[in-house]
């Protein structure tokens, strides 16, 4: 529940943006249900405003959402045994917040029997908050003053997810390098900077973890001598 306030401004901005670009409330809410990926939806809205080709819009949304493949891979060891009636809706409701909270919980405790319930509760809370906040943005529209600077809440909500996940040198290095690359590559077309930053962060984390493991083996050999 503490993550919900960070989702609401993001959803409000998305709903307002869609209405300002001429989308009907029905089309906006349908798009929100179909996408359920705020960053990809915002990128698609911007490309639609610029009259981009449909293929470009689809590829951009795909690239932005590739991070969910990494999320799924890290959650798979805890959830792969579930039947499809569980995995399909859980895959649909996967979000940054649901992943971060669930992975921190599942990787730090023995909750194998209740892992899917923890994930489902987290994911559904995020999904419902997102749908309601976008709906509020659609119907409130210009009634929300620009002085509120709702856009500023979007990076803050992601920072709130990032900080608790930094538990060692490897995750700290991955976060720092990923953040720097994301800033430097912000002008790359089709939001490819996001994918590049993710790749660089993962490689950095793996490198630091490998070096730490190698150093540990060296110390063990020295002690054995």
C-alpha positions, 0 to 999 in steps of 0.5 A, spaced: 500 500 500 505 505 501 507 504 493 500 506 491 501 514 492 506 513 487 502 510 482 496 515 482 500 521 479 503 517 474 496 515 472 493 522 472 498 524 468 497 519 463 489 520 463 490 527 462 495 526 456 490 522 452 484 526 453 489 532 451 490 529 445 483 527 443 482 520 445 475 519 448 474 516 455 472 509 452 479 509 448 483 511 453 481 506 458 481 501 453 488 502 451 490 502 459 487 495 460 490 493 454 497 496 455 497 496 463 504 499 462 505 506 464 511 508 460 510 504 454 503 508 454 506 515 455 511 513 449 505 511 445 501 517 446 507 521 444 508 518 438 501 518 436 501 525 437 507 526 432 503 522 427 509 516 427 507 510 423 504 504 427 510 499 426 514 504 430 509 505 435 509 498 436 516 497 436 517 502 441 512 499 446 516 492 445 523 495 447 520 499 453 517 493 455 522 488 454 524 489 462 518 485 463 522 479 460 528 480 465 523 481 471 519 474 469 526 470 469 528 472 476 521 471 478 520 464 475 524 460 480 518 462 485 512 461 480 514 456 475 510 451 478 503 454 478 498 452 473 496 456 467 490 459 470 495 463 475 501 464 471 497 468 465 493 473 469 499 474 473 503 475 467 498 480 465 499 484 472 506 484 472 509 491 474 515 495 476 512 495 483 509 488 483 516 485 481 520 489 486 516 488 492 515 481 490 522 479 489 525 483 495 520 478 499 521 472 496 528 472 495 529 474 503 525 469 506 522 462 505 515 463 502 514 458 497 508 456 499 505 463 499 509 466 494 503 466 489 498 469 494 503 475 496 505 476 488 497 476 487 496 481 492 501 486 490 500 486 483 492 486 484 493 493 488 498 496 483 493 494 477 487 497 481 490 503 483 493 504 476 486 503 472 482 508 477 488 513 477 487 513 469 480 514 470 480 519 474 485 523 470 480 522 464 474 525 467 478 530 471 482 533 466 484 540 466 481 540 473 488 538 475 492 545 476 499 544 472 502 547 478 501 541 482 507 538 477 504 531 477 510 529 472 515 529 478 512 524 482 513 519 476 521 518 477 520 519 485 516 512 485 521 509 481 526 511 486 522 509 492 523 502 489 530 502 487 533 504 494 530 498 498 533 493 492 540 496 493 543 491 498 550 490 496 556 492 492 553 489 486 546 492 486 549 499 488 554 498 482 548 496 477 544 502 479 549 507 478 551 505 472 544 504 469 542 511 472 548 514 468 547 510 462 540 512 462 541 519 463 547 519 457 542 515 452 536 519 453 536 522 446 536 515 443 530 514 438 525 509 440 527 509 448 533 505 446 536 508 452 532 504 457 534 498 454 541 500 453 541 502 461 538 496 463 543 492 459 549 496 462 547 495 469 546 488 469 553 487 466 556 491 471 552 487 477 554 481 474 562 483 473 562 486 480 559 479 483 564 475 479 570 479 482 567 478 489 566 471 488 573 470 485 576 474 491 573 470 496 575 463 492 582 466 492 582 468 500 579 461 501 585 458 498 590 463 502 587 461 508 588 453 506 595 454 505 
